[in-house]
Amino acid sequence: MTSLYIHIPFCAKKCLYCDFYSIGYEKELAQAYIKTISRQIKLLNEKFYTIYIGGGTPTSLDIPLLHELLKALSSISKKCNEFTIEANPETLSQEKIKLLRGSGVNRISIGVQSLNDKKLKALGRIHNSGRALESIRLAEKNGFSNINIDLIFGVWSETVADWRDELRAAVKLPVKHISCYSLTYERHTQLFKNVKNKVVVPLPDSICARMYKLTMDYLPKQKFRQYEISNFAKRGFECKHNLNYWENNSYMGVGVSAVSFINGVREKNISGIKEYIRKMQKGKSVVCSTEKLSAKKAALETAAIKIRTIDGIDFGWFRKRTGFDFMALEKGAIKMLVKEKLLKYRITNKQPKAVSVTEKGLLFCDSISSQLL
Ligand code: SF4
């Protein structure tokens, strides 16, 4: 099951904490880029399980460019199971939403980030909570029944009570999926510099852990089941694209800085947009790194990614998926993590049949994943 990812790198403004490849919107550059990737997309002649247009901010494209991209995708998007676009509130208009829905996009992921204006301002976002709510309502009114919102917690200016208020407000919205991410301080971001210069003092880990615990307790009570460390959905609205990724299945990445993983080979595209366009126009490769994974390394990666889902790793599924016996591959690390109560077995007929993270383990998922690699 191969998924397709398309990267649109433009954003209205760089956010303080952002570590993604994104650049300011320039009309002529955007035109050349969309022309280039649309040509590339039209040559794709296979059935994709899911399609995901991400960024950057895909909805920063103006209507004719968005239309050109969606038209290029039309023959393959009709056959896929889920077609998602990422959007930011400040770039969503009724006209754009109608165009998206009319072009077969059936899932929209809105970068709300917060419903608290003070927090949005601190993060350097250019929308306010009113605009975020309006964009959600517009999406719902124009036929989107599968809406995700992204929220960030652990911002230096907020309290646990503030975060509780946001969660309470979020579950009242017409959304089926909520992704909650803890704020991270990535190198090379303005926020990282602000911390270094003592302009910003991060919240203690213990407070962030309380916020996460609150999220995990509260959202499931409101029928948003947690199915991955950061993701909560109403039943049947789990993101198929991400589930496919978490099973370490194939994906093809189109666009600048996009990554593909096909038949055990991982390829990364170059990050300079002008160079990307130039090379594509000349028919040259845009791949800047290639890694061929051994069957064992691919199996270990599958374990490291899949363990982040709440269902964890079913040993039968793992053998079928990778050809390896999970316990033979991971025995030492798993035993130790189970002993530390970070992982737990699912036992059937007195035999462990699966392993998944415990509530305590959810707080240390990154470390668990790296121990499985
Ligand atoms: S809108 Fe998203 S991708 Fe763009 S700068 Fe902000 S965080 Fe980064």
Residues whose N, C-alpha, C, O or C-beta is under 5 A from the ligand:
A	BS01	SF4	C11 K13 K14 C15 C18 F20 S22 G55 G56 T57
